[in-house]
């Protein structure tokens, strides 16, 4: 088995998560790093923050792949006077590259929401909640079915057990039976209408705001809602992305070691639901 360059790793990632699929406002791709340098260890994480860089340096990673961008809105300076600037300085000083796959990974097939669906117990074939216009196999969110109908409260427990420790907020009668489920990793406000139109029993996502959720529930005969933390709903994707990268490279005789960061970078540090790992 041989090693490969950063450029080869990036090419493999972009074959799976095409940057052309990203939203126009997004910032994906290689943030820093010399494409010619070798890559032997890759750390996968949700957020490009200081504690993730600490983990990468301690482990000896050559590349960090994150879901969230470091500079989503652009910048005119990477001075070490800000935490983002310090991240860039530490990465470059230690020859550690940073790569981001964000909304292009959200809509990929499989992508972020496929991993979330499996993590919370959906076992059926999955389809996009909001299909992409150019390819209906891709798109935002996923719809699937549970192995059998169960009360909403039981499904919430199942979801909590499958995710990193997180606080779940549930809207709906806990005794209501649910079977068809829509999920979307990350902020899901924009997909409330799609969940209603799809006729699912429950929609699990993150970052639901009070007014849209309240209006959704007050209208009656709508899917129940489960709101988890943003970080927790996207974390399951890391293992899928890492597995794809290592197996694709191994098929070419290239050996790259991948590691999934278990450092909790969720900004909410206390939960009220003592379930799941953590």
C-alpha positions in Angstrom: 0.0 0.0 0.0 1.3 3.5 -0.9 0.5 7.0 0.4 -1.0 9.8 -1.7 -0.9 13.6 -2.0 -3.4 16.0 -0.6 -4.5 16.7 -4.2 -5.5 13.0 -4.7 -7.5 13.0 -1.4 -9.3 16.2 -2.4 -10.1 14.7 -5.8 -11.6 11.6 -4.1 -13.7 13.8 -1.8 -15.0 16.0 -4.6 -15.9 12.9 -6.7 -18.3 12.1 -3.8 -19.3 15.7 -2.8 -19.1 17.8 -5.9 -18.4 21.4 -5.0 -20.8 22.4 -7.9 -23.7 21.1 -5.7 -23.0 23.7 -2.9 -25.3 26.6 -2.4 -24.1 29.9 -4.0 -23.6 31.4 -0.5 -21.5 28.5 0.7 -17.7 28.2 1.1 -16.5 24.7 0.4 -13.3 23.1 -0.8 -9.7 23.4 0.3 -9.2 26.1 2.9 -5.4 25.7 3.4 -2.8 23.2 2.6 -0.2 22.3 -0.1 -1.8 20.0 -2.7 1.6 18.3 -3.2 2.2 17.3 0.4 1.5 13.7 1.4 -1.5 12.7 3.5 -1.4 9.7 5.8 -3.9 10.6 8.5 -7.2 12.4 8.1 -9.3 13.7 11.0 -13.1 14.2 10.3 -15.0 16.7 12.4 -18.1 18.9 12.3 -16.5 22.2 13.2 -13.0 23.8 12.4 -12.4 25.1 15.9 -9.4 25.2 18.2 -10.1 22.0 20.1 -10.4 20.1 16.8 -7.0 21.5 15.8 -5.6 20.4 19.1 -6.8 16.8 18.5 -5.4 16.9 14.9 -2.0 18.0 16.1 -1.9 15.5 19.0 -2.8 12.6 16.6 -0.4 13.8 13.9 -3.1 14.4 11.2 -2.1 15.8 7.8 -5.6 16.8 6.9 -8.8 17.9 8.7 -12.1 17.4 6.9 -14.9 19.4 8.4 -18.6 19.9 7.6 -18.8 23.5 8.6 -16.7 26.2 6.8 -14.1 28.2 8.7 -14.8 31.4 6.8 -18.4 31.2 5.6 -18.8 34.9 4.8 -15.2 35.5 3.6 -12.6 37.6 5.2 -9.9 40.2 4.4 -7.5 39.0 7.1 -6.2 35.8 8.7 -4.3 37.6 11.4 -3.9 35.6 14.6 -5.8 38.3 16.5 -9.0 36.3 16.0 -9.7 32.7 16.8 -10.2 31.9 13.1 -6.9 33.5 12.3 -5.2 31.5 15.0 -6.6 28.3 13.5 -5.2 29.2 10.1 -1.8 30.0 11.6 -1.6 26.8 13.6 -2.6 24.7 10.6 -0.1 26.2 8.2 2.7 26.2 10.8 2.2 22.5 11.3 1.5 21.5 7.6 -2.0 20.4 8.4 -4.5 21.0 5.6 -8.2 21.9 6.1 -11.0 20.9 3.7 -14.7 21.7 3.9 -17.7 19.7 2.5 -20.9 21.6 3.6 -24.1 22.0 1.5 -22.6 19.8 -1.2 -22.4 17.0 1.4 -26.0 17.8 2.5 -27.4 17.1 -0.9 -25.1 14.2 -1.9 -26.4 10.7 -2.4 -25.6 9.4 0.2 -25.0 12.5 2.3 -25.5 14.1 5.7 -29.2 13.3 6.1 -28.8 9.6 5.0 -26.4 9.1 7.9 -28.8 10.9 10.3 -31.7 8.7 9.1 -29.8 5.5 9.9 -28.6 6.9 13.2 -32.2 7.5 14.4 -33.5 4.1 13.3 -34.9 4.4 9.8 -34.3 1.1 8.0 -36.2 1.5 4.7 -35.0 2.8 1.4 -34.5 6.6 1.7 -35.6 9.4 -0.7 -34.9 13.1 -0.6 -37.4 15.3 1.2 -36.6 18.2 -1.2 -35.1 16.6 -4.4 -32.5 18.6 -6.4 -33.8 19.9 -9.6 -31.0 18.4 -11.7 -31.0 14.9 -10.1 -34.0 13.6 -8.0 -31.7 11.1 -6.3 -30.0 13.9 -4.5 -31.4 16.7 -2.4 -32.1 18.1 1.1 -33.3 15.8 3.9 -34.5 12.2 3.6 -37.7 10.4 4.1 -37.9 6.8 5.3 -39.8 4.4 7.5 -39.3 2.8 10.9 -39.3 -1.0 11.1 -42.8 -0.7 12.6 -45.1 2.0 13.9 -44.3 3.3 17.4 -45.4 6.1 19.7 -43.8 9.5 19.1 -42.3 9.4 22.6 -40.7 6.0 21.9 -39.2 7.3 18.6 -37.8 10.3 20.4 -36.0 7.9 22.8 -34.8 5.9 19.9 -33.4 9.0 18.2 -31.7 10.2 21.4 -30.0 6.8 21.8 -28.7 6.9 18.2 -27.3 10.5 18.4 -24.5 12.0 20.4 -25.9 13.2 23.7 -28.3 16.0 22.9 -31.4 17.7 24.3 -34.4 16.8 22.1 -37.5 19.0 22.0 -40.6 17.3 20.9 -43.8 18.9 19.5 -46.8 16.6 19.4 -48.7 14.0 21.4 -46.1 11.5 22.8 -48.7 8.7 22.3 -49.3 9.6 18.6 -48.2 6.6 16.4 -45.5 7.4 13.9 -43.9 5.3 11.1 -43.0 7.6 8.2 -40.2 10.0 9.2 -38.5 12.9 7.5 -35.0 14.0 8.7 -32.7 16.8 7.8 -29.2 17.4 9.3 -28.6 20.9 10.5 -31.1 23.8 10.4 -34.5 22.6 9.0 -36.9 25.5 9.2 -36.9 25.8 5.4 -38.2 22.3 5.0 -41.3 22.5 7.2 -43.5 23.0 4.2 -41.8 20.0 2.4 -42.4 17.8 5.4 -46.1 18.8 5.4 -46.5 18.2 1.7 -44.8 14.8 2.0 -47.4 13.6 4.5 -44.8 12.2 7.0 -45.7 11.5 10.6 -42.8 13.3 12.1 -40.0 15.6 11.0 -36.6 15.4 12.9 -34.2 18.2 12.3 -32.3 21.0 14.2 -32.5 24.8 15.0 -36.3 25.0 14.7 -37.4 28.5 15.6 -40.4 29.2 17.9 -42.7 31.0 15.5 -42.4 28.7 12.4 -42.7 25.6 14.7 -45.7 27.1 16.5 -47.5 28.1 13.3 -46.8 24.6 11.9 -48.3 22.9 15.0 -51.3 25.3 15.4 -52.5 24.5 11.8 -53.4 21.0 12.9 -53.0 17.6 11.2 -49.3 18.3 10.7 -46.2 16.1 11.2 -45.0 16.0 14.8 -41.6 17.8 15.3 -38.4 16.7 17.0 -35.7 19.3 17.3 -32.2 18.2 18.2 -28.9 20.1 18.3 -27.3 21.2 15.0 -24.0 19.5 15.8 -25.6 16.2 16.8 -27.7 15.8 13.7 -24.6 16.3 11.4 -22.1 14.3 13.4 -23.2 10.8 12.1 -22.1 11.8 8.5 -18.5 11.9 9.6 -18.2 8.1 9.7 -19.8 7.7 6.3 -17.5 10.3 4.7 -14.4 8.7 6.3 -15.4 5.2 5.3 -15.9 6.2 1.7 -12.6 8.0 1.5 -10.5 5.2 3.0 -12.2 2.4 1.0 -12.0 4.4 -2.3 -8.3 5.0 -1.8 -7.7 1.4 -0.6 -9.2 0.2 -3.9 -6.4 2.1 -5.6 -3.7 0.6 -3.3 -3.4 3.7 -1.2 -3.4 3.5 2.6 -4.8 6.5 4.5 -5.9 6.3 8.1 -9.1 8.1 9.1 -10.3 9.1 12.6 -13.7 10.5 13.7 -13.5 13.3 16.2 -15.6 12.7 19.3 -14.8 16.1 20.7 -18.1 17.7 21.3 -18.1 21.1 19.6 -21.8 21.8 20.1 -22.1 25.3 21.6 -24.7 23.9 24.1 -22.8 22.2 26.8 -25.5 21.0 29.2 -28.4 18.8 28.2 -31.5 17.7 30.0 -31.8 14.2 28.4 -29.4 11.7 29.8 -29.3 9.3 26.9 -26.9 8.4 24.1 -23.1 8.4 24.3 -21.1 11.2 25.8 
